[in-house]
């Protein structure tokens, strides 16, 4: 009875009043507005590039900076510049080849770093990050010195070697983010069921890490097409798309450059969206493809 009286006599603490709705509303609009301004700032140059691809530039081809009317003719004669077409072809070939080689080598390095313990593993991790942390001017000059000291003629092959070199680091970092969360017991379960190591890799490991490999390949391709500084040091007489545009900008940029830039931009967007959708599909289907090992058996469900 005395306990009930003590509880009844205890003063009731006043609850703090909720913050006014007006102040909460004021705080709520700042982040969306700030994000919208930053996104608009990032995409404004791309929008201008796309817009001036439709500019009806008349007379001598100069700088495409004054709006003179709407036209679609630049899309029909986009390949009328042989040098520009050849430069774009070189960029795409180099990007495709360097992406294939860098993705294959980088994936193997990422698997070795995350699945095996060996002497020098820490140093290898450090050296993988060096090309990403080193300024491109330094990398380009270093590769140029290497090729000159070995009397290697600069051209298509030297650009390809340079792009493979700096792309490997990005591939390793991207694939490692996927392989670090991989459960090795699933592959061991496949081996217990009679699969060879090669079969276990292609049927269990590769499908699960393929979203990371695809993301790394898309990133490597975009970096290769976009690169200017390292390519400039090691190109020799070979022209790529960035080199041609930089050279032409001293006299004028024709609208066809905007058209090709627009095509490359939307191709990159399509690849990025496809990569995201593929990864989402893999994440959704992964538990159905192979489940966690059954306790006490070592087999996957």
FIMINU-342680 format. One record per atom (N, C-alpha, C): x, y, z; residue in three letters. Coordinates in steps of 0.001 Angstrom, whole numbers, plus 524288, in hexadecimal, padded with zeros to 5 digits. Layout:
<atoms>
XYZALA...
</atoms>
This chain:
<atoms>
8033D7FB4B80000UNK800008000080000UNK8035B804E080000UNK8077C804D780346UNK80AF48096480384UNK80DB780A557FE59UNK80EFA806057FB9BUNK8118A806967F680UNK80DEA8092C7F29DUNK808E1807D47F2D0UNK8052480A427EF41UNK80481810017F062UNK804A1811517F578UNK80421816D77F6E0UNK808DC819E97F508UNK80D848178D7F58FUNK8124C81A367F3D5UNK8123D81B1D7EDFAUNK810618173F7EB1BUNK81016817DB7E574UNK80C2D81C127E3F9UNK807B981C2C7E6E8UNK803B6820127E5BCUNK805978258F7E6F9UNK808E18260B7EB2EUNK80AAD82B397ECA6UNK80F5182D1D7E968UNK811A8829CD7E642UNK8163282B5F7E322UNK8148282F797DF26UNK81742833C37DECEUNK815BA837D87DB0DUNK81641835F57D572UNK81297837747D257UNK81288835F77CCD4UNK81627839937C9C3UNK81A0A837307C72AUNK81DC183A507C421UNK81B2783C357BF22UNK81C1D841067BDFFUNK819DA843577B93CUNK81CDD8417B7B476UNK81A0B83FC07B097UNK81C7D83DFC7ABC6UNK81E01842A77A85FUNK82261841F07A5B9UNK8242A846297A252UNK82071846C479DB9UNK81F4884B7F79C89UNK81BB284C8D7983AUNK81E5484B4279307UNK81B75848F878F69UNK81DCE847B978A4DUNK81F6584CB17877BUNK8237A84C6A78434UNK82543851127816BUNK820FD8531A77DDBUNK820DA8581677D2AUNK81CD585A4A779BFUNK81D32858127743CUNK818AC85767771D1UNK8188B8554176C8CUNK81B24858E1768A2UNK81AEF85DED769B0UNK81D43861AA765FEUNK82323860F0765BBUNK825AE8606476A67UNK82B5A85FA976A6EUNK82CDD85A89767DAUNK829CE85660768DFUNK82AF38515776672UNK82A70851B57608CUNK826878549B75EBFUNK825C1855337592BUNK82A3985850756B8UNK82C3885C2C75992UNK8308E85F3F75782UNK8357385BF7756F7UNK8365C8589475ADBUNK83AFE8553375A7DUNK83A5F8511275646UNK8359784F9A75504UNK834B984B5D7515DUNK835B984CC174BB6UNK83549851B174A2AUNK835E685310744A5UNK83B868542A74329UNK83F028550274702UNK84449856B0745A6UNK8474F85284742A9UNK8474B84DA9744B1UNK84A598497D7423CUNK848748484173CB3UNK8434B847B973BBAUNK841A3846CB73652UNK8432084B3673299UNK8428F8501673469UNK843F4854837310BUNK849CF8549672FF6UNK84CEF853B073400UNK8529C8539073351UNK8543984F3872F92UNK851DA84A9B7302FUNK853128463D72CAEUNK8518D8477E72718UNK84CF9849EF7266AUNK84B4B84B5A72124UNK84EEB84F3B71E98UNK850DC8530B7219BUNK8547E856ED71F6FUNK859968545A71DC0UNK85BA3850CF720FAUNK8608B84E2271FABUNK85FDC84ABD71AD0UNK85B8E847D171A80UNK85A9784481715EFUNK85A01847D87110AUNK8573E84C3F7117AUNK856A884FBD70CF9UNK85BEC851F270B46UNK85F3B8533B70F07UNK864708553A70DBAUNK867B18512470ADAUNK8673284C3870C76UNK86A378480E709FEUNK8684E846E170478UNK8632C8471B703A5UNK860FC845966FE9FUNK8603184A266FADBUNK8611484EF66FCA3UNK860658536C6F92DUNK86411853466F476UNK8692E8522A6F51CUNK86C87851D06F079UNK86ADC84D876ECACUNK868FB849276EEC3UNK8672E844EA6EB59UNK8625D846A66E859UNK85ED2849686EAF7UNK85A3684B686E845UNK85B9284F396E3FBUNK85F678529C6E4FBUNK8611E856526E0F0UNK863858536A6DC59UNK866A184F646DD6EUNK868F784C536D93AUNK864C3849D16D5DBUNK860D5847806D84FUNK85CA2845016D55AUNK85995849086D232UNK8587B84D826D498UNK855658518D6D1F4UNK858258538F6CD17UNK85D34854B36CD6DUNK85FF8856FA6C8FDUNK86155852EE6C4D9UNK8601884E036C5D3UNK8605F84A306C1A0UNK85C1484AFB6BDA6UNK8580D84DEE6BF0DUNK853C284F356BB7DUNK85428854C66B963UNK8588C8575A6BA52UNK8592A85CCC6B8AEUNK85A1A85D1E6B2CCUNK85717860676B024UNK857898610B6AA78UNK85BE4864E46A93FUNK860C3863126AA1AUNK86554866706A942UNK866348672E6A377UNK8667686C1D6A1B7UNK8670E86D6569C3CUNK86C8A86F7A69B33UNK86E1686F5F69634UNK873168719B694AFUNK8779D86E3B69666UNK87C4387092696FCUNK880E886D9A69889UNK8802F86B2969DE8UNK8824A8668169E7EUNK881C0863B86A375UNK8856C866266A776UNK8833C868F16AB2CUNK8865586B3A6AF5AUNK884A78690A6B48FUNK884AC86C6F6B87CUNK8831286AC36BDADUNK87D2686A966BDF6UNK87B23866386BF88UNK87589865546BFC5UNK87375867426C507UNK8730986C7B6C594UNK8717986EC66CA8CUNK86CDB872866C9EEUNK86B32873AF6C520UNK866E4877506C437UNK8625D874606C1C0UNK85DCB874BA6C428UNK8593E871E96C231UNK8571F874A26BD4FUNK856C2871AE6B905UNK854FE873DC6B40DUNK8502A871266B1E5UNK84DF386D876B4BEUNK8494786AD06B2F0UNK849AD864FE6B3D0UNK845428625E6B33CUNK844FB85CB56B42DUNK8457E859C16AF11UNK848A1855926AF29UNK8493E852386AA96UNK84AE884CC46AC51UNK849B4848FA6A8EAUNK84B4A8438F6A9D6UNK84F7D841C86A602UNK8514F8454F6A2BCUNK854E3843AC69E8CUNK85A30841EB6A0A7UNK85BBB843C46A543UNK860CA842206A75DUNK860C983C5E6A8D4UNK85C3A83A3A6AA03UNK85BE0834AC6AB3DUNK85C40831536A64FUNK85ADF8339A6A1DBUNK85B37830AB69CFAUNK860A6830DC69A99UNK8639C8350169BB0UNK868E08356569983UNK86D0B8352E69DC2UNK86BD38324E6A201UNK86F7E832116A65DUNK8749682F6B6A4D1UNK8747282C126A0C5UNK8792E8294B69F27UNK87BBA82BCA69A5BUNK87AA0830CA69967UNK87CF98337E694F3UNK882918353969605UNK88454834DF69AE3UNK889AC8364769C49UNK88CDF8313F69CC9UNK88FF882FE1698E5UNK892EA82AE869928UNK8968482A9C69DDFUNK8992682EF369F20UNK89CBA82ED76A391UNK899D182DF26A8B2UNK8954F830736A93DUNK8922F82FC76ADF9UNK8902182A346AE5FUNK88E55828126AA0AUNK88C5F822B46AA0FUNK890B681ED76AB5FUNK8955381FAF6A91CUNK899C381C436AA3BUNK89B6881CA46AFF4UNK89B55821636B223UNK89CC7822106B7A1UNK898E481F516BB37UNK893E281FC86B9EDUNK88FF281D176BD1EUNK89083817336BCB3UNK891BA815456B80FUNK8928D80FA96B755UNK8972E80DBE6BA97UNK89B6E810CB6BA95UNK89FF680F536BDC4UNK89E8F80F2B6C38DUNK89B99813126C558UNK89A218133C6CADFUNK896DE80E806CC66UNK8932280D186C912UNK88FBB808B06CA54UNK892B9803876CA31UNK8963E802E16C65DUNK899537FE126C615UNK89CEE7FD896CAC9UNK89F93801CC6CC23UNK8A31B801AB6D0A5UNK8A00D800AF6D5A2UNK89B8A803436D629UNK8985F8028B6DADCUNK896717FCEB6DB59UNK894B27FAAC6D706UNK892BF7F54E6D730UNK8971D7F17B6D892UNK89B9D7F1FE6D5F4UNK89FEF7EE5D6D6F6UNK8A20A7EF056DC7BUNK8A2DF7F3D96DE28UNK8A4FE7F4B56E364UNK8A1217F2F66E794UNK89C187F3876E69EUNK898317F1CF6EA65UNK8984A7EBE76EB03UNK898A57E9186E6ACUNK898BC7E35B6E6F3UNK89D7D7E1786E9F8UNK8A2197E37E6E89AUNK8A6F07E1B46EB1FUNK8A7147E3636F0D8UNK8A5D57E8606F1E1UNK8A6167EA536F73DUNK8A2137E7A96FAB6UNK89D6F7E68E6F8A5UNK8996F7E3F16FBC8UNK89B157DE636FD1CUNK89D4D7DBA16F959UNK89F137D6476FA64UNK8A3797D6336FE6EUNK8A7737D9746FDA4UNK8ABDA7D98B7014CUNK8AA2F7DBA27069FUNK8A7167DFD1706AAUNK8A56E7E21470B9DUNK8A1FB7DE7570EC6UNK89EA67DB7170C2AUNK89B527D7B870EF4UNK89E9B7D37371182UNK8A2727D18270EB8UNK8A5D17CD7F71100UNK8A8E77CFA1715A1UNK8AAB97D47471536UNK8AD997D6CF71993UNK8AA007D78371E40UNK8A5347D95071D52UNK8A1857DA167219AUNK8A0427D4EC7244EUNK89F8D7D0C27214DUNK89E827CBA4723A5UNK8A32A7C9C3726D5UNK8A7DA7CAA8724D2UNK8AC817C8FC727B0UNK8AD197CBFC72CC7UNK8ABE37D10A72CBEUNK8AC957D43D7316BUNK8A8837D31573597UNK8A3DE7D1847340DUNK89FAE7D0AE737E1UNK89F1B7CAFD73988UNK8A1227C74873686UNK8A0417C1C0737B9UNK8A5257BED773976UNK8A9A67C15173905UNK8AE857BE9C73A49UNK8B1ED7C20273DD0UNK8B5077BF7C74107UNK8B8DD7C2187444FUNK8BE3F7C0B674241UNK8C15B7C48B740E2UNK8C68A7C39173EBFUNK8CA237C8067404BUNK8CF317C6FE74006UNK8D3107CAE87416EUNK8D2F97CF6073D6CUNK8D2DC7D41073F6CUNK8D2A77D89D73BF9UNK8CD247DA5873AA7UNK8C93F7D80E73D46UNK8C3D57D97D73C1DUNK8C2C97DF3173D79UNK8C4C87E0F5741F3UNK8C3FD7E6647437DUNK8C6937EA2C73FB8UNK8CB5F7E8E073E0BUNK8CE067EC3E73A48UNK8CB407EC6373509UNK8C9047E7F573370UNK8C6127E7D772E90UNK8C1487EB5672ED9UNK8BEA17EB397334FUNK8BA297EEB573408UNK8BBC17F46A73393UNK8C0467F5BC735CAUNK8C2177FB2473589UNK8C3667FCB772FF8UNK8C6137F94372D1AUNK8C79E7FA8A727C8UNK8C2E17FAED72429UNK8BEAF7F81D72565UNK8B9F07F8797223CUNK8B7A87FDF972280UNK8B808800737270DUNK8B5CA805AE727B2UNK8B958809FD72596UNK8BE44808E57249AUNK8C1DF80CF3722E3UNK8C03980F9671DC4UNK8BED780CA1719A0UNK8BD3380F4F714D0UNK8B86E812C971589UNK8B5048117571946UNK8B06A814AE71A37UNK8B1D4819AA71D2AUNK8B5E38196C7206FUNK8B76B81DF272390UNK8BB7282161720DAUNK8BDE681F5F71CC3UNK8C1F78225371A0DUNK8BF83825DE715EAUNK8C13882AC171584UNK8BF2882E3671168UNK8C01782BF470BFAUNK8BC6282CD970879UNK8BCCF82AA470338UNK8C19082CBC7004CUNK8C31A8319170178UNK8C7C2833BC6FEEEUNK8CC908307E70044UNK8CCEB82EE370524UNK8D16382BB4706CBUNK8D1348265A70435UNK8CCA5823F270407UNK8CC3281EDC7017CUNK8CD7B81F3C6FBB1UNK8CB6F823336F919UNK8CC7D823CB6F388UNK8D23D824AF6F26BUNK8D4BC8281C6F57EUNK8DA4F829206F4B1UNK8DD99824536F5E9UNK8DC11821576F9E4UNK8DF0881C9A6FB3EUNK8DEAD818906F6E6UNK8DA08817BC6F4DCUNK8D970814066F090UNK8DC52815E56EBB3UNK8DC3681AF86EAB6UNK8DF1B81D0E6E63DUNK8E4EF81BFB6E6CEUNK8E70E81CD96EB81UNK8EC9A81BC06EC68UNK8EDC9815F46EB9DUNK8EA39812996ED55UNK8EB0280CF96ECA3UNK8EB2880B886E6E3UNK8E77080D656E3E1UNK8E73580C0C6DE55UNK8EBD580E486DB57UNK8ED7A813046DCAEUNK8F1F28156C6DA07UNK8F6ED812796DB51UNK8F7AB811006E049UNK8FC6A80E2A6E1CEUNK8FCAF808C66DF49UNK8F820806816DE11UNK8F7FC8015F6DB8FUNK8F78F801CD6D5A1UNK8F7CB806936D39FUNK8F781807906CDFBUNK8F2898054D6CB93UNK8EE34805F16CE5FUNK8E91D804276CC7CUNK8E65A808AD6C9D0UNK8E4BF807D96C4F4UNK8E1FF80BF46C216UNK8DCA980CD96C487UNK8DB6E811BE6C587UNK8D66E812FD6C7F0UNK8D216812F06C3E5UNK8CDA2810E06C587UNK8C9298107C6C204UNK8C4BD80D866C497UNK8C1F480A986C179UNK8BD54807BD6C357UNK8BEB9804046C7C1UNK8C2FC801156C727UNK8C4677FD1B6CB0BUNK8C5F37FFA26D032UNK8C8F6803DA6D010UNK8CAA3806636D4EAUNK8C5F2808CB6D7C7UNK8C23180AE76D4DCUNK8BD6D80CE36D767UNK8BA84808676DA08UNK8BA26804016D758UNK8B76F7FF7A6D981UNK8BA147FDA06DE86UNK8BF497FD4F6DE84UNK8C2207FBA26E332UNK8C12F7FF6D6E7ADUNK8C14A804816E689UNK8C06E808736EA99UNK8BAF48080F6ECE6UNK8B70A807456E99AUNK8B1AA806F16EB87UNK8B0D3801FF6EEBFUNK8B32A7FDB66ED20UNK8B2C37F8EB6F043UNK8B53B7F9C36F597UNK8B9A47FC7D6F5ADUNK8BC787FD596FA94UNK8B92D800476FE8EUNK8B6BE804A96FD0EUNK8B3DD8079870103UNK8AE5A80574701D6UNK8AC5A802646FE35UNK8A722800266FEEAUNK8A7267FB92702BEUNK8AB817F8C170312UNK8ABBB7F4327067EUNK8AA857F5B270C1DUNK8AC887FA1C70DE7UNK8ABA87FBB871354UNK8A5DE7FC897146EUNK8A3237FF19710DDUNK89D8D8000C711A8UNK89A777FAEA7118AUNK89C1A7F75670E3AUNK8996B7F24E70E01UNK89A367EF4A71315UNK89EFC7EF307150FUNK8A0167EC55719E4UNK89CE17EE7E71E6CUNK89CC27F3A271EF8UNK899E37F60972350UNK8940A7F4E3722D9UNK891F57F52571E22UNK88C587F43F71D65UNK88AE57EE8B71E59UNK88DFD7EAEF71C45UNK88CBF7E56171CEBUNK88DAB7E3A87228CUNK891907E5E172528UNK8928B7E47B72A9BUNK88DE47E5BB72E14UNK88B317E9F372CD7UNK8868E7EB4672FF1UNK8826F7E6FC72FA2UNK8827B7E3FF72B67UNK87EBF7DFB472ACAUNK880DD7DA9C72D0BUNK885D37D98172C1AUNK887FF7D48572DD6UNK888D57D44C733B5UNK889707D8D073645UNK88A3B7D8BB73BEFUNK885727D6BD73ED6UNK880D17D76873C93UNK87C217D56B73F1BUNK87A7B7D01673D33UNK87DCD7CD9373A2AUNK87C727C878737FFUNK87D787C42C73C01UNK879C27C0AB73C94UNK87A3C7BC4C7403DUNK87CED7B7C273D74UNK881D17B6CB73EE1UNK884D67B2A873C52UNK8829F7AD3A73D65UNK87F5C7ACA374166UNK87D3B7A77F742A1UNK879897A59B73E55UNK877397A92A73B6AUNK873D07A78C7371BUNK876ED7A4BF732E4UNK87B797A6C9731B1UNK87ECB7A43772DCCUNK880D879F0972FE3UNK8822679EE1734E4UNK883EF799F97372CUNK87F9D795E27370DUNK87ABC79798737B9UNK87663793EF7377BUNK875E37919173211UNK876B7794CC72E11UNK8767C792C6728B7UNK87ACB78EC1727CBUNK87F7378FB7729F4UNK883B278BEF72963UNK88274786DF72C48UNK87FF278749730DBUNK87E6F78294733C3UNK87A7C77F53730B9UNK87769781F972D70UNK8738977F3272A4AUNK875DC77CED7254AUNK87AFD77D8B7248AUNK87D9677B157201EUNK87F5D77EC471BE0UNK87E77783ED71C70UNK88017787A071869UNK885F67887C718A9UNK8885D7890B7141EUNK88DE078A6A713E4UNK88E867902371566UNK89347791E0716D9UNK894037976A71833UNK8925479B1B713CDUNK893637999E70EECUNK891E479CEE70A83UNK88BF379D27709FAUNK8895A798A970A89UNK883AB7989270A35UNK8813579B8C70EBEUNK8836079AFC71364UNK8815579DC3717EFUNK881D97A3AD71739UNK8861D7A54F714D8UNK886CE7AAF071401UNK882B67AD0F71044UNK881EF7AA7470BCDUNK87E637AC7D707CEUNK878A67ABDB70940UNK877647A80270C72UNK871E57A72670DCCUNK870477A9AD712EAUNK874037AAD871663UNK872B37AD1571B74UNK875207B27A71C26UNK87A437B2CC71BC5UNK87CF87B7B471CF9UNK87BDA7BBE3718EDUNK87C9D7BA96713F7UNK87C117BE9770FE6UNK8769B7C0FA70FA4UNK872617BDDE70FDBUNK86D2B7C06670FC4UNK86C4A7C4217144EUNK86E9D7C306718D0UNK86DBB7C65371D5EUNK870FB7CB5071D36UNK875997CB2971ACEUNK878DA7CFDA71A98UNK8785C7D2A97155DUNK8753C7D08D711C6UNK874C07D2F270C9AUNK872A67D88C70CB6UNK86F147DA0871059UNK86D8D7DF9171079UNK8721D7E33971186UNK875A47E1AE71507UNK87A427E4DE71605UNK87DE27E5127115FUNK87E6D7E0B670E9AUNK881BD7E09E709F2UNK87F757E41E705B2UNK87A4C7E3E770504UNK877CA7E73470118UNK8786D7ECFA7026AUNK877B97EE5E7075EUNK8786E7F3D0708F8UNK87E0A7F5927080AUNK881CF7F22E70920UNK8874B7F38670835UNK888627F44170268UNK886187F0F16FF1CUNK886F27F1666F981UNK8849F7F67A6F759UNK87FF17F7DD6F92EUNK87D897FCC46F76DUNK880DF8016D6F90AUNK882D8801546FDE2UNK88633805966FFBCUNK88B3E805E76FC9CUNK88DAE8016F6FB8AUNK8928D801636F88AUNK891AF8036B6F304UNK88D66801F46F08EUNK88C41803CB6EB45UNK88B84809B56EB2FUNK888A080BBE6EEF6UNK887B8811646EF2BUNK88CCA8145C6F020UNK890178126B6F3A7UNK8950A815076F4B9UNK8989D815006EFF8UNK89891810C76ED06UNK89BE8810656E86DUNK89A2D814236E425UNK8951F814556E317UNK8932D817E46DF0FUNK8943881D886E091UNK893F681EB56E58DUNK89459824166E76DUNK899F5825FA6E80CUNK89DB9822836E888UNK8A2FF8241D6EA1DUNK8A59E827976E607UNK8A81A82BAD6E7F8UNK8AAE182F5E6E491UNK8B0A882FDF6E603UNK8B1CD8309F6EB15UNK8B71D831FA6ECB6UNK8BAE782D856EB97UNK8B9C1828D66ED98UNK8BD508246C6ECC0UNK8BDA4823106E6F8UNK8B949823726E432UNK8B94C822546DE99UNK8BCAF8262F6DBA6UNK8BC9282B226DD32UNK8BFA482F1F6DA87UNK8C57282DED6DAB8UNK8C75482BF06DF20UNK8CCE382AC36DFA6UNK8CE8C826156DC5BUNK8CB05822706DB54UNK8CC8481D766D8F7UNK8C9E381C656D3C4UNK8C782820696D161UNK8C48A81F8B6CC97UNK8C7E181F956C7B5UNK8CC1A822976C7B0UNK8CF07823256C2D7UNK8CBB4825D86BEC0UNK8CB348236E6BA2FUNK8C7FB8259F6B5FAUNK8C267823966B607UNK8C112820326B9AAUNK8BBCA81E046B9FCUNK8B828821DC6BCB1UNK8B3A7822BF6BA62UNK8AFCF826546BC9AUNK8AB4B823416BEFDUNK8A9D4824D26C3AFUNK8A507822E46C611UNK8A114827566C63AUNK89C4B826146C7C0UNK8982D82A046C7C6UNK8997782EB16CB48UNK89B3B82DF66D021UNK89CA8832876D355UNK8A11E835AE6D0F6UNK8A4F8833196CEADUNK8A95B835F46CC53UNK8A78A839246C7A7UNK8A410836F56C472UNK8A22B839CF6BFDFUNK89F0183E946C188UNK89BAD83DF06C558UNK89879842536C727UNK89BEA846996C97EUNK89FCE845156CC8AUNK8A34B848FA6CED9UNK8A65A84BE86CAA3UNK8A80B849306C697UNK8AAD384BCB6C261UNK8A75284F576BF34UNK8A28784D8D6BE31UNK89EEA850B76BB15UNK89D008557A6BE0EUNK89D05855436C33DUNK89AF7859A16C64CUNK89E3E85E8C6C5CEUNK8A2F785E156C3B3UNK8A626862C76C2E1UNK8A4208660C6BE61UNK8A136863AC6BACAUNK89F318667D6B63FUNK8993D866B96B633UNK896B58631E6B8B8UNK89106862FD6B8DAUNK88F1D85D726B9B7UNK88A8985D026BC12UNK8883C857E66BD22UNK8834D857626B9E5UNK88342854036B5F7UNK87E93853636B2BBUNK87A38850C26B5BEUNK875598517D6B420UNK870F584F016B6DAUNK87135849146B6D8UNK873F2846D26B309UNK87459841216B2EAUNK8770F83EFA6B7C8UNK87A82842206BA27UNK87CF08407E6BF10UNK878D7840086C359UNK87533843BF6C37CUNK870F08436E6C745UNK86D9583E9F6C655UNK86CC383D586C15CUNK8698A838D26C00DUNK86C31833D56C1ECUNK87146833506C0C5UNK8740A82E9D6C286UNK8746182E6A6C86DUNK87526832E26CAF3UNK87530832FE6D0A3UNK86FF48315B6D2E7UNK86BB4833056D054UNK8667B8317B6D218UNK865B382B9B6D18DUNK86777829776CD25UNK866EC823CF6CC4FUNK86A00820CC6D06BUNK86ED6822846D185UNK8720281FE56D578UNK86F8F820656DAE0UNK86D4E824E86DC02UNK86AE0825B86E123UNK86650821FF6E1EFUNK862DE821AD6DE10UNK85E5281E496DEB0UNK85FDB8188D6DE8EUNK863FF817406DBA3UNK865EC811DA6DBCEUNK867E8810856E13FUNK86AAB814396E3C0UNK86C71813556E914UNK867FA812E26ECEDUNK863EA816196EC2EUNK85F5A815CB6EFA0UNK85CAD8107D6EF15UNK85C2980EA86EA37UNK859AA809956E958UNK85CD8805396EBE9UNK8620D8056F6EB60UNK86554801786EDD6UNK864DE801AC6F3C8UNK864C5806646F5FCUNK8645C806E26FBA8UNK85F1F804D66FDA3UNK85AE58063E6FAECUNK855B9804656FC86UNK8555D7FE786FC04UNK857807FC606F7B8UNK857717F6B46F705UNK85A877F3F76FB56UNK85EF27F6516FCE0UNK8620C7F40670113UNK85F147F40C7063CUNK85C677F86270767UNK8596A7F8B670C45UNK854F27F4BF70C47UNK852247F461707E1UNK84DCF7F0A770798UNK84FC07EB0C7080AUNK854367E9F97059FUNK856717E4B8705EEUNK857F17E36B70B88UNK85A4B7E72E70E41UNK85BCD7E63D713A9UNK857077E56B7171FUNK852FD7E88471645UNK84E427E7D07195EUNK84BD67E26D71876UNK84BE17E0B37138AUNK849D97DB8871262UNK84CFA7D748714FCUNK8522B7D7ED71516UNK8557B7D4037179AUNK8549E7D3E971D7FUNK8543B7D88A71FDBUNK853557D8BA7257CUNK84E137D644726E4UNK84A2A7D7107238DUNK845017D4E6724A5UNK844D37CF04723D2UNK847A67CD2071FE0UNK847697C79271E8FUNK84B827C45672154UNK84F6A7C6DA723BFUNK853AF7C3E672625UNK851D27C00F72A42UNK84E467C17C72DE3UNK84C8E7BD9F731C6UNK849BA7B90672F5EUNK847527B9C572ABAUNK844937B57472838UNK848557B1F272542UNK84CB67B43C72364UNK8506D7B11F7206AUNK853747AD6C723EFUNK8551E7AF7C7287AUNK858297AC3D72C04UNK8577A7AE4C73180UNK8562F7AB0D734FFUNK8552A7ACC373A4FUNK859E17ABE273DC2UNK8599B7AD98742A9UNK85DF57ACE07464AUNK85EB97A7227479FUNK863597A5A374935UNK864527A02E74A87UNK860CB79E5274EFBUNK85EF67999374E74UNK85BC47974075292UNK85F3E795E675729UNK85D827975275BD9UNK860C17969B76085UNK86231790E376140UNK8673B79001761EDUNK8691A78AC47632AUNK869DD7874575E80UNK868DB78927759B8UNK86967785C375526UNK86D8F7879C75175UNK86E4F78CDF7510DUNK8720478EDE74D3AUNK86FC878F46747D7UNK86ABA78E0374732UNK8684578E5474205UNK864C17930E741CFUNK864247952973D09UNK860D0799B473C51UNK85B5C797E973ADBUNK8577879AF773C9CUNK852207999B73B5BUNK8506079BC273648UNK
</atoms>
